[in-house]
Each structure stands twice: as C-alpha cells, then as structure tokens.
C-alpha cells in the first residue's frame, strides 16, 4: 500500500476544512454603537453628516447626487463587530468623498444594499462577515441641508 507524503496529507485535510471557515454570514449591527467608536468619529470628522434611512434629517435644501458602494476589509483575527465596523468606516469615508465632490454637507437615506438586496434601517446596518473578509454595501443620496437645525 502506498503511503501519502505528510505534506500531501496535510494539504488534503486543509482543503476539506477551508469551505467551513470561509463562511459568509449576514449580520445586522447597531449603527449608533459603530458611530460612537472614537476612531470612527475621528476619521469621519464633523464636516459631513450621515443619516441612515428612517433617521430624521435637517431640512433638505437640495439633493445633489447619489452613490452606491461596496467595500470589503480584512477580517483575519478580528471579531465580527470589529471587522464590520472597519468596513462601515471605509464605506462612509468613500461616501463622504463623493458627497464633498458635489458640494454636499450630508449623506442621507443610507441603505444597506448587500448583493442588491436592500435593508433600510434607522438603527442597524448589514454586513457580510467571514473569517477572511467582511463587507458592506450602501446606496445613499448626497444633499445640502440646513446646518443650523
């Protein structure tokens, strides 16, 4: 009987376990908790306001554009919450850049849009998380809002 070399046996065992570790689970996480994180607050700054669908906004002066985005981040060694919050930050920074380019001071009606499936929530965002990657996708509008409200 032929014996498999130890490396071939190890490779075969790893190949059998990879699908189990590459899970892609949809989770809903609290927006408020993520946006209260000190690093996220600092990185987003105070010059742009973000409003998820269903959240009250100041009076809208003018809608000036919209954008879809989809971003993934490294999740290796991170908790689901930490990886998803990092993906949220990356996506909001991208939306901020798009809004600034058209002269908006707010990103409004932000809706989770994973795999073209909308999840509109004023309190939670959707994230697909696995052991290797975590990702979010959003649809949003850019607007000029009354800053005094």
C-alpha positions, 0 to 999 in steps of 0.5 A: 500500500502506498503511503501519502507524503505528510505534506500531501496529507496535510494539504488534503485535510486543509482543503476539506476544512477551508469551505467551513471557515470561509463562511459568509454570514449576514449580520445586522449591527447597531449603527449608533454603537459603530458611530460612537467608536472614537476612531470612527468619529475621528476619521469621519470628522464633523464636516459631513453628516450621515443619516441612515434611512428612517433617521430624521434629517435637517431640512433638505435644501437640495439633493445633489447626487447619489452613490452606491458602494461596496467595500470589503476589509480584512477580517483575519483575527478580528471579531465580527463587530470589529471587522464590520465596523472597519468596513462601515468606516471605509464605506462612509469615508468613500461616501463622504468623498463623493458627497464633498465632490458635489458640494454636499454637507450630508449623506442621507437615506443610507441603505444597506444594499448587500448583493442588491438586496436592500435593508433600510434601517434607522438603527442597524446596518448589514454586513457580510462577515467571514473569517477572511473578509467582511463587507458592506454595501450602501446606496445613499443620496448626497444633499445640502441641508440646513446646518443650523437645525 
